[in-house]
């Protein structure tokens, strides 16, 4: 099935400008064109865009995504390198999740502290970390 750029943008959750940008920087192969020369995105294009969106969500840089996209074109011969890239990204993401959890714990502690202060009023002793 083919989708015009506006529909591809809606389905992928990306903007039309982002689709054009991804094409320009070679993250996305140029889509087919209809008789009028308008872009027509395939289901396979949308699957690839979903993967790119997820990779970006992991914090993968555009440069690394471009490397991954170039390797993808090589097929099975590049599977080992692509896997290694994903393993590296997984490690980085796991470290980031650990950092975010620690930040969340700190926020929860501070919120609980402020709620206690509100309940107990002036009876709560403030310190420098409040």
LOTIBA-570868 format. One record per residue: residue in three letters; x, y, z of N, C-alpha, C in turn. Coordinates in steps of 0.05 Angstrom, whole numbers, padded with zeros to 5 digits, always signed. Atoms other than C-alpha are relative to their C-alpha. Layout:
residues N
ALAXYZXYZXYZ...
END
This chain:
residues 130
UNK+00017-00024+00000+00000+00000+00000+00018+00025+00000UNK-00015-00025+00001+00024+00071-00014-00014+00022+00015UNK+00011-00022-00016+00016+00132+00029+00013+00026-00008UNK-00012-00026+00006+00024+00205+00011+00015+00010+00025UNK-00017-00009-00022+00073+00244+00054-00015+00008+00025UNK+00015-00008-00024+00020+00273+00100-00010-00024+00015UNK+00009+00024-00013-00008+00204+00115+00024-00015+00012UNK-00024+00013-00011+00062+00175+00124+00009+00015+00026UNK-00007-00016-00024+00077+00232+00173-00019-00007+00023UNK+00019+00006-00021+00013+00219+00211+00004-00028+00012UNK-00004+00027-00009+00025+00144+00214+00026-00005+00015UNK-00026+00004-00013+00098+00150+00234+00003+00017+00025UNK-00003-00018-00022+00088+00206+00284+00021+00021-00005UNK-00021-00019+00007+00141+00247+00249-00012+00022-00017UNK+00011-00021+00016+00131+00313+00215+00008-00004-00030UNK-00007+00001+00028+00132+00322+00140+00029+00010-00004UNK-00028-00010+00002+00196+00363+00148+00020-00021+00009UNK-00018+00021-00009+00228+00306+00187+00003-00022-00021UNK-00002+00020+00021+00211+00256+00132+00018+00010-00022UNK-00017-00011+00022+00243+00301+00080+00029+00002+00009UNK-00027-00001-00012+00303+00312+00126+00013-00028+00000UNK-00011+00027-00001+00312+00237+00137+00008-00009-00028UNK-00006+00007+00027+00310+00228+00062+00026+00014-00009UNK-00023-00016+00009+00360+00284+00050+00026-00010+00012UNK-00024+00009-00013+00410+00257+00100+00005-00030-00003UNK-00003+00028+00008+00402+00186+00073-00007-00020+00023UNK+00010+00020-00020+00368+00155+00134-00023-00016-00013UNK+00023+00012+00013+00309+00139+00089+00005+00001-00030UNK-00003+00000+00029+00314+00117+00017-00022+00018-00012UNK+00021-00016+00012+00277+00163-00030-00024-00018-00006UNK+00024+00016+00005+00205+00138-00033-00007+00000-00029UNK+00011+00001+00028+00170+00119-00097-00015+00026-00005UNK+00015-00024+00007+00135+00175-00134-00024-00008-00016UNK+00024+00005+00016+00065+00176-00162+00003+00014-00027UNK+00000-00011+00027+00048+00199-00233+00004+00030+00000UNK-00003-00029-00002+00048+00271-00209+00027+00008+00013UNK-00026-00005-00012+00117+00264-00177+00000+00003+00030UNK+00002-00002-00029+00092+00264-00105+00010-00026+00013UNK-00011+00023-00015+00125+00219-00054-00023-00019+00008UNK+00018+00021-00009+00090+00153-00039+00015-00019+00017UNK-00014+00017-00019+00113+00116+00023-00014-00028+00002UNK+00010+00028-00001+00106+00040+00029-00003-00008+00030UNK+00001+00011-00027+00089-00002+00090+00028-00006+00010UNK-00028+00005-00008+00163-00022+00091+00013+00026+00009UNK-00010-00026-00008+00181+00052+00094-00009+00007+00028UNK+00011-00006-00026+00135+00060+00154+00013-00017+00022UNK-00013+00018-00020+00166+00000+00190+00028+00011+00006UNK-00026-00011-00003+00235+00030+00178-00001+00026+00017UNK+00003-00025-00015+00212+00098+00204-00006-00006+00029UNK+00005+00007-00028+00185+00065+00267+00026-00008+00014UNK-00026+00008-00012+00253+00033+00279+00018+00025+00004UNK-00016-00024-00003+00288+00100+00267-00010+00016+00024UNK+00011-00015-00022+00241+00133+00316+00008-00012+00027UNK-00008+00014-00025+00256+00080+00369+00030+00004+00005UNK-00029-00004-00004+00331+00086+00357+00005+00028+00010UNK-00003-00027-00009+00326+00161+00365-00008+00003+00029UNK+00010-00001-00027+00286+00151+00428+00019-00012+00020UNK-00020+00011-00018+00343+00110+00457+00023+00019+00004UNK-00022-00019-00002+00388+00170+00448+00021-00004-00021UNK-00020+00004+00021+00424+00144+00387+00002+00026-00017UNK-00005-00024+00015+00456+00201+00349-00008-00004-00029UNK+00006+00001+00029+00436+00218+00278+00024-00012-00015UNK-00024+00011+00014+00508+00202+00257+00000-00031+00002UNK+00000+00030-00003+00502+00131+00286-00024-00012-00015UNK+00023+00010+00015+00433+00123+00256+00006-00002-00030UNK-00008+00000+00028+00462+00141+00188+00019-00023-00006UNK-00018+00023+00003+00517+00090+00198-00016-00026-00001UNK+00017+00023-00001+00465+00038+00216-00016-00003-00026UNK+00015+00001+00025+00423+00056+00155+00018-00009-00023UNK-00019+00007+00022+00484+00050+00109+00006-00030+00002UNK-00006+00028-00004+00501-00018+00139-00023-00018-00008UNK+00025+00015+00007+00429-00041+00130-00001-00007-00029UNK+00001+00004+00030+00437-00033+00055+00019-00022-00009UNK-00019+00021+00006+00494-00084+00057-00012-00028+00005UNK+00014+00026-00005+00446-00138+00081+00014-00016+00021UNK-00010+00019-00021+00469-00199+00120+00029+00004+00006UNK-00029-00004-00004+00543-00182+00110+00006+00019+00023UNK-00005-00020-00021+00535-00125+00160-00016-00006+00026UNK+00017+00006-00024+00491-00161+00211+00016+00001+00026UNK-00016+00000-00025+00548-00169+00261+00005+00028+00009UNK-00005-00028-00008+00565-00095+00260-00025+00014+00010UNK+00026-00012-00009+00492-00075+00265-00007-00010+00028UNK+00006+00012-00027+00483-00122+00324+00018+00014+00021UNK-00018-00013-00019+00545-00092+00357-00009+00028+00006UNK+00010-00027-00004+00517-00022+00348-00024+00000+00019UNK+00023+00002-00017+00452-00043+00380+00007-00008+00029UNK-00009+00008-00026+00488-00076+00438+00012+00024+00014UNK-00012-00025-00011+00529-00012+00449-00022+00019+00009UNK+00022-00019-00006+00465+00029+00447-00016-00009+00024UNK+00014+00011-00023+00432-00018+00496+00014+00006+00026UNK-00016-00005-00024+00489-00010+00546-00003+00030+00008UNK+00003-00028-00005+00485+00066+00539-00028+00007+00011UNK+00028-00005-00009+00409+00065+00548-00004-00011+00028UNK+00002+00011-00027+00414+00020+00609+00013+00018+00021UNK-00013-00019-00018+00463+00069+00640-00017+00025+00004UNK+00018-00024-00002+00416+00127+00625-00024-00006+00017UNK+00024+00008-00016+00357+00089+00655+00008+00000+00030UNK-00009+00000-00028+00398+00079+00719+00002+00028+00011UNK-00002-00028-00008+00413+00153+00721-00028+00013+00004UNK+00027-00011-00002+00340+00171+00709-00014-00011+00025UNK+00013+00012-00024+00317+00123+00764+00010+00014+00025UNK-00012-00014-00023+00365+00156+00813-00012+00028+00002UNK+00012-00026+00000+00338+00224+00793-00029-00001+00009UNK+00028+00003-00008+00267+00200+00801-00003-00005+00030UNK-00001+00005-00028+00283+00173+00870+00004+00026+00016UNK-00005-00025-00014+00311+00241+00890-00025+00018-00001UNK+00025-00016+00002+00249+00277+00864-00022-00010+00018UNK+00021+00012-00018+00203+00229+00901+00006+00007+00029UNK-00008-00007-00027+00243+00241+00965-00007+00029+00006UNK+00005-00028-00005+00239+00316+00957-00030+00006+00001UNK+00029-00004+00000+00164+00314+00941-00012-00009+00026UNK+00009+00011-00026+00151+00270+01002+00007+00019+00022UNK-00009-00018-00020+00191+00318+01044-00017+00025+00000UNK+00016-00024+00001+00152+00378+01020-00029-00005+00009UNK+00027+00007-00009+00086+00342+01031-00001-00002+00031UNK-00002+00002-00030+00108+00327+01103+00002+00028+00012UNK-00002-00027-00010+00127+00400+01112-00027+00014-00001UNK+00027-00013+00003+00058+00422+01087-00019-00011+00022UNK+00017+00012-00020+00024+00373+01135+00007+00010+00028UNK-00009-00006-00028+00066+00390+01196+00006+00029+00004UNK-00004-00028-00003+00075+00463+01182+00027+00008+00010UNK-00026-00011-00010+00128+00501+01220+00015-00019+00019UNK-00013+00018-00018+00144+00441+01264+00023-00015-00014UNK-00021+00014+00015+00189+00413+01208+00024+00018-00001UNK-00026-00014+00001+00262+00433+01213+00011-00001-00028UNK-00012-00002+00027+00291+00457+01147+00030-00003+00002UNK-00029+00001+00001+00362+00441+01128+00008+00009-00028UNK-00011-00011+00025+00406+00462+01070-00009-00015-00025UNK+00007+00016+00024+00383+00405+01025-00030+00002-00005UNK+00029-00002+00004+00309+00424+01032-00005+00016-00024
END
